[in-house]
Amino acid sequence: MQNTVIKTDASGFKRLLRTDEVTTLLPLLAIIAVTTVFRPDFLSVSNFSAMFTQIPFIAITALGASFPLMTGNVDISTGRVAGFAGIMMAALVIDGGWGATEAIALSLVCCAMVGLFNGFLVVYMGIPDFVATMGTLYMVGGARYLFIKGYQLTLGRVESFRLDDIFDGLYLGMPLYFWIMLILFAIMFVVIKYTVWGRHLLAVGDNREVATIVGINVKRMRMSAYTISSILAGIAGILLTLDTSLGQPENGDGWEFRAIAGCVVGGVSLSGGKCSPLGILIGVTLVFVAENAIIFLGLPSTLREAVKGVLMAGAVLFDIYRQNRKVPA
Amino acid sequence: MSTKAATKEMRRRSDLALKVFFTPEVGTMIPILILSVVTGILNPTFFTWRYISSILRDSIFIGTAALAQGLVIMSGEIDLSVGMGGCFAGIMMGVACQNWGWGLVPCILICLATGAAVGLINGLCVTRLKLNSWITTLATQFISTGLAITIGDGVPLSISSLGTSKFTRARPLNLSWLFFLFVAMIIVLDLVIRKTKFGYRLRAVGGNREAAEMAGINVKKIKLIVFLLAGFIAACGGMFDVLSKASAKDTYGMGREFRAIICCAIGGITMSGGAGSMYGVGLGVLLFHVLRGCLNILNVDTNVQLVMIGAVLVMAVILDVMRKRFEDKRIIKM
């Protein structure tokens, strides 16, 4: 925004190049191009559709995790919350004999409670965000296992449960949860860009004092960011459970940091106030493509973690570089 | 008049009692004692020296990571690479011994140097490039995990040729020499924090960064040293692992950074920096392991244990926040 005001002579194309989405898209295209040169089968439809069957879960979690980041806080409990929601839904259906809608609704309500608890600890108690959400990470992470009673929670066993059949089919060549992900991203795009709530969230992240002076209820906005984060994580976990038809407590382990990596690579500023759902989607895709490219290039797959670290550090560095460039103007 | 003076004296005394009660060390000792007594009554095996010493012997690994974490948190930052950085250092030690055939001293040196290098990178990124500390150290955690898994290749690297087994298997007082080394580390670090100029500046930087800067303290230099020191201590933790298990493996430090943060929180280190003591961290480590030992001996399900550990963490941090508010009130009264 600032650039357009100051450099009025910048052409439309140059301005487009400076947006977060394009700056994330360029390295993505570069990685794809380089890998394709060495291994032409990397750019096959089957490889990419295989990748896009894994991306949606992390992408939805990342979309959720971006809300606290937008307000300048971090939530590292998202992965465990996702696993918790999935297994709770499965347990309610199989052991409790609940219908699909009620089970999903109750699981998401529980997720919202976790999010409110996170928000309460961070916003009202003043506990540093990282430590507070680490506490819920442990509590929710342990609670996930309490639903297990010594046998697998297989949704297919339940005769009356038809939802996982819907999830088995392909729609326009892609599984259903892929389209659900796209719908969620579209909704959040509209919410952040065009609703008062979304603009207030960004304002709170950008400058908390100014937001307070303008009359925004900062505490309530930060609470709602944490709640949305947990609910979206819960949706991701439930989708994974419906896809695999299997309630596994290990679902969601390590998602939180992959989600944050995706957000950061996708141009969400860690200092808050900046977020673009399209950028997050590209960012998560970039993380997955980079991991996939390592295997295609014949490097040891164990380097995946290292590449994720380098990507994340690079993205944050780039963000700081971009912010420094803006300030003097 | 005299009654007024007496009530004043009484209030002063009760204030003092409250103050002592609210010091982090005492706040940690009380739950340790209560837990121990209750568990001892429920299961008398808990009170045997055999069991207690095994808890103490096991506590040094998370303990060293917690010392490193404590230093960093005191300076107002956080270090998520204390677990895997140490693990990576240990792997380098194993590689140096098994694949390169190095002797004991070069092996230990390369281990400590690797840890210090990880710490140095953390410090440089945080101070020079102005990166957020948790994202930097998360990135170095990922990188050192990747390198450790790639270099270690999933198999334990034996260090039996170093001839350290006699030293590590010795059980003075049914403890281990490494445990005494750990205690010595706590004492030295506490002296550094309380008695040296560096320690004073470290706490100043953690307590109020701007004020420290205005007072002429070189904040960047202090933070760089803190991260370097943390990497070094984390490498000591990795070395303890390798020495006591006589092999290096890429899974040793996994998740230790979080446990280290929990130990610091229940040991009374203020999470926003500036306050806390190394003895507090030591007691926090002890409480964490006593709690786990109690839950184990009472046959509590491991998953319920996770929930309880999380709850203890949240309670400890809330207690810390309350303690801070109480102290602020006292200052206002004065």
Interface residues (C-beta under 8 A of the other chain):
Chain A: V74 L121 M125 G126 I127 P128 F130 V131 A132 M134 G135 T136 L137 Y138 M139 V140 G141 G142 A143 R144 Y145 L146 F257 I260 V264 L270 S271 P300 T302 L303 R304 E305 A306 V307 K308 G309 V310 M312 A313 V316 L317 I320
Chain B: I78 C125 L129 K130 L131 N132 W134 I135 T136 L138 A139 T140 Q141 F142 I143 T145 G146 L147 I149 T150 F258 I261 I262 A265 M271 S272 D301 N303 V304 Q305 L306 V307 M308 I309 G310 A311 L313 V314 V317 I318 V321
